[in-house]
Amino acid sequence: MRVQFTVEEVWAMMDNVVEQVVDLKIGQKDRAAIRRWRSEDMSPGSPAMRLLAEKVNAELERVAIRTEASPIKKPDWL
């Protein structure tokens, strides 16, 4: 089974994480810088966002392949 996220789905995940970070007790300048970065550099159609989506999908595929091979190598008595 192959799972792959779209750029919009990865953006939604990233947006959720950024909101959690912004809610931390950080300075107003830092909060503004993070929000500016999110809105300017990491918009859903930006090259940086497409690259992040590619990296997330590549890592997801790597983990899936690793977990598929792992039970074959383990003895069943462990």
ZIBEL-V84316 format. One record per helix or strand. SS is the DSSP state (helix for helix, strand for strand). FROM is the first residue (numbers start at 1). TO is the last residue. If there is no record, write none. Layout:
BEGIN
((SS;FROM;TO) (SS;FROM;TO))
END
This chain:
BEGIN
((helix;7;22) (helix;28;40) (helix;47;73))
END
